[in-house]
Amino acid sequence: MLTPLEIEALRISLQVSGTALLIILVPGILMAWLLARHEFVGKSLLDGVVHLPLVLPPVVVGYLLLVVMGRRGAVGGWFYDHLGLSLPFTWQGAALAGGVMAFPLLVRAVRLSLEAVDPRLEAAARTLGASRLRVFFTITLPLAVPGLVTGAVLAFARALSEFGATITFASNIPGETRTLPLALYSLIQTPGMEDAAARLCVISVVVAMVSLVASEWLARRTRRRMAGRDRGTP
């Protein structure tokens, strides 16, 4: 049986990572489509900026979020003054931090899947009078579903395991922002809590493995369905 501390940490983690995925899903798909289907000046720079969270220390990302999204930040200040919304030190802020760190994984997976879609199929649909928007939703996106599923699950798992950016931007507040990694960190710092820390470690490993296995299973099932439809098409 899970202890109240473990249930709380797991609940907050799932809430934060799920919200993070919802935040980045549409922007991630659009960014992947832009990078996969268009050539423009500054594309390499944009691609580098998108993937920057993969190579920057997470604490740096958290600090930049504080600077930009804090109450006196360029964006956060506007949110606070006009909407009364303050993201730092809240679970919504933790979700934003996790989303930023997971964004490159989602974009990369979807982009690779979009690049594998034959552009001639899109061109054929355009010659039949379909608009760009209709082509995207009826041809491009359905064919890229395996990559989308994989990217979404990996992004969810990445947000679930985020530590550095979260503790910097959202702090380590019990019942609010203390996710599984932060709860494990707190237990490690507390004398005599080694057993509880070990239990949280096992829970984290199990949740991560379930996410990865689910990603592979969903991607394979989607590919099999698409292959079956192709064989059934006259």
Stockholm file with secondary structure:
# STOCKHOLM 1.0

chainA/1-234         MLTPLEIEALRISLQVSGTALLIILVPGILMAWLLARHEFVGKSLLDGVVHLPLVLPPVVVGYLLLVVMGRRGAVGGWFYDHLGLSLPFTWQGAALAGGVMAFPLLVRAVRLSLEAVDPRLEAAARTLGASRLRVFFTITLPLAVPGLVTGAVLAFARALSEFGATITFASNIPGETRTLPLALYSLIQTPGMEDAAARLCVISVVVAMVSLVASEWLARRTRRRMAGRDRGTP
#=GR chainA/1-234 SS CCCHHHHHHHHHHHHHHHHHHHHHHHHHHHHHHHHHHCCCTTHHHHHHHHTHHHHSCHHHHHHHHHHHHSTTSTTHHHHHHHHCCCCTTSHHHHHHHHHHHHHHHHHHHHHHHHHTSCHHHHHHHHHTTCCHHHHIIIIIHHHTHHHHHHHHHHHHHHHHHCCHHHHHHTCCCTTTTCCHHHHHHHHHTSTTCHHHHHHHHHHHHHHHHHHHHHHHHHHHHHHHHHHHHHHHCC
#=GC SS_cons         CCCHHHHHHHHHHHHHHHHHHHHHHHHHHHHHHHHHHCCCTTHHHHHHHHTHHHHSCHHHHHHHHHHHHSTTSTTHHHHHHHHCCCCTTSHHHHHHHHHHHHHHHHHHHHHHHHHTSCHHHHHHHHHTTCCHHHHIIIIIHHHTHHHHHHHHHHHHHHHHHCCHHHHHHTCCCTTTTCCHHHHHHHHHTSTTCHHHHHHHHHHHHHHHHHHHHHHHHHHHHHHHHHHHHHHHCC
//
